[in-house]
Amino acid sequence: MRIVGRNRLDEFCSTHADARPWIEVWLQETASFLHSNIVIFNVRGDKYRLEVQVDFRNGIVSVLWVGKHSEYDERNQQR
């Protein structure tokens, strides 16, 4: 699959370097998704969250958001 939004991952890793190894592994395994077009990944033992949208027809994964788990919870309370 083609990854759209890799710059967001790079920006995040520039301030959270401990997440980079997991994200590199994730990039190699992006085709292993189940149902739903929005997928949330727990990163580094649930310390961070990664939210993506998957377009299965066109083989595109769009990075929507990446950040700390607490930021994710706060962000979703506002929805």
Residue frames as qw, qx, qy, qz and C-alpha x, y, z in Angstrom:
[[0.000, 0.887, 0.461, 0.000, 0.00, 0.00, 0.00],
 [0.338, 0.505, -0.039, 0.794, 1.00, 3.59, -0.53],
 [0.390, -0.575, -0.499, 0.519, 1.30, 5.69, 2.65],
 [0.104, 0.721, 0.186, 0.659, 0.00, 9.27, 2.54],
 [0.435, -0.844, 0.011, -0.313, 1.06, 11.55, 5.39],
 [0.857, -0.049, -0.289, 0.425, 4.46, 10.07, 6.18],
 [0.226, 0.535, -0.221, 0.784, 5.65, 13.58, 6.98],
 [0.592, -0.622, 0.032, -0.511, 3.35, 13.50, 10.05],
 [0.951, -0.248, -0.131, 0.128, 5.07, 10.34, 11.23],
 [0.651, 0.305, -0.198, 0.666, 8.51, 11.87, 10.66],
 [0.110, -0.650, 0.135, -0.740, 7.55, 15.03, 12.55],
 [0.792, -0.533, -0.027, -0.297, 6.19, 12.97, 15.44],
 [0.934, -0.080, -0.140, 0.318, 9.32, 10.81, 15.59],
 [0.402, 0.561, -0.229, 0.687, 11.54, 13.89, 15.67],
 [0.292, -0.568, 0.339, -0.690, 10.17, 14.62, 19.16],
 [0.829, -0.261, 0.364, -0.336, 9.30, 11.05, 20.22],
 [0.322, 0.562, -0.739, -0.184, 12.26, 9.04, 18.94],
 [0.325, -0.160, 0.900, -0.244, 11.30, 6.00, 21.03],
 [0.703, 0.399, 0.410, -0.423, 8.27, 5.49, 18.73],
 [0.367, 0.640, -0.498, -0.457, 10.35, 5.33, 15.52],
 [0.050, -0.227, 0.965, 0.119, 11.19, 1.59, 15.68],
 [0.406, 0.366, 0.779, -0.308, 7.53, 0.67, 16.09],
 [0.467, 0.705, 0.063, -0.529, 6.46, 3.00, 13.27],
 [0.188, 0.537, -0.725, -0.389, 9.09, 1.49, 10.98],
 [0.183, 0.049, 0.981, -0.029, 7.69, -1.98, 11.73],
 [0.424, 0.555, 0.529, -0.482, 4.14, -0.68, 11.23],
 [0.360, 0.659, -0.301, -0.588, 5.07, 0.70, 7.81],
 [0.114, 0.300, -0.907, -0.273, 6.14, -2.80, 6.75],
 [0.046, 0.238, 0.963, -0.121, 2.88, -4.39, 7.94],
 [0.296, 0.205, 0.111, -0.926, 0.24, -1.91, 6.72],
 [0.498, 0.018, -0.628, -0.598, -1.69, -4.53, 4.72],
 [0.315, -0.146, -0.914, 0.211, -2.76, -6.43, 7.86],
 [0.287, -0.050, 0.282, -0.914, -5.97, -4.55, 8.64],
 [0.073, 0.387, 0.916, -0.072, -9.37, -5.87, 9.54],
 [0.052, 0.759, 0.630, 0.155, -12.85, -4.31, 8.93],
 [0.142, -0.915, -0.220, 0.307, -13.56, -0.55, 9.13],
 [0.558, 0.693, 0.026, 0.457, -11.80, 2.21, 7.26],
 [0.134, -0.827, 0.348, -0.420, -10.49, 3.94, 10.39],
 [0.874, -0.107, -0.409, 0.239, -7.86, 2.00, 12.29],
 [0.299, -0.866, 0.294, -0.272, -6.34, 2.98, 15.63],
 [0.805, 0.175, -0.478, 0.305, -2.97, 1.53, 16.59],
 [0.611, -0.785, 0.084, 0.067, -1.50, 1.42, 20.07],
 [0.592, 0.641, -0.341, 0.348, 2.12, 2.48, 19.76],
 [0.305, 0.411, -0.640, 0.573, 4.85, 1.52, 22.17],
 [0.282, -0.242, -0.846, 0.383, 2.73, -0.27, 24.71],
 [0.123, -0.788, -0.594, -0.103, -0.23, 2.12, 24.48],
 [0.352, -0.471, -0.116, 0.800, 1.93, 5.20, 25.18],
 [0.131, 0.330, -0.298, -0.886, 1.00, 6.70, 21.80],
 [0.604, 0.467, 0.610, -0.210, -1.89, 6.36, 19.36],
 [0.056, -0.230, 0.594, 0.769, -1.84, 6.31, 15.56],
 [0.544, 0.515, 0.519, -0.413, -5.07, 6.88, 13.62],
 [0.076, -0.223, 0.676, 0.698, -5.25, 6.02, 9.93],
 [0.702, 0.414, 0.234, -0.530, -7.90, 5.73, 7.25],
 [0.398, -0.160, 0.830, 0.356, -7.62, 2.84, 4.84],
 [0.627, 0.495, -0.116, -0.590, -8.81, 3.01, 1.24],
 [0.680, -0.130, 0.716, 0.084, -8.73, -0.68, 0.37],
 [0.712, 0.631, 0.307, -0.030, -9.91, -0.22, -3.22],
 [0.428, 0.869, -0.194, 0.153, -7.02, 2.05, -4.12],
 [0.856, -0.058, -0.268, 0.438, -4.48, 0.60, -1.68],
 [0.173, 0.609, -0.197, 0.749, -3.94, 3.89, 0.19],
 [0.550, -0.555, -0.515, 0.353, -3.39, 4.42, 3.92],
 [0.082, 0.742, -0.007, 0.665, -3.79, 8.05, 5.05],
 [0.428, -0.197, -0.582, 0.663, -2.28, 9.06, 8.38],
 [0.194, -0.802, -0.398, -0.401, -4.93, 11.16, 10.10],
 [0.346, -0.834, 0.221, -0.368, -3.33, 11.75, 13.49],
 [0.788, 0.004, -0.499, 0.361, -0.49, 10.59, 15.74],
 [0.128, -0.687, 0.300, -0.650, 0.22, 11.62, 19.34],
 [0.021, -0.200, 0.834, -0.514, 0.28, 10.69, 23.00],
 [0.230, -0.385, -0.891, -0.067, -2.47, 8.43, 24.31],
 [0.094, -0.559, -0.513, 0.644, -3.65, 11.20, 26.69],
 [0.125, 0.343, -0.241, -0.899, -3.88, 13.62, 23.74],
 [0.225, -0.130, -0.838, -0.481, -5.90, 11.05, 21.82],
 [0.183, -0.509, -0.803, 0.250, -8.36, 10.69, 24.70],
 [0.024, -0.541, -0.217, 0.812, -8.65, 14.48, 25.04],
 [0.127, 0.197, -0.527, -0.817, -9.11, 14.88, 21.29],
 [0.253, -0.246, -0.869, -0.346, -11.90, 12.33, 21.17],
 [0.084, -0.522, -0.670, 0.521, -13.82, 13.87, 24.07],
 [0.106, 0.449, -0.049, -0.886, -14.25, 16.93, 21.86],
 [0.138, -0.014, -0.779, -0.611, -15.90, 14.93, 19.07]]
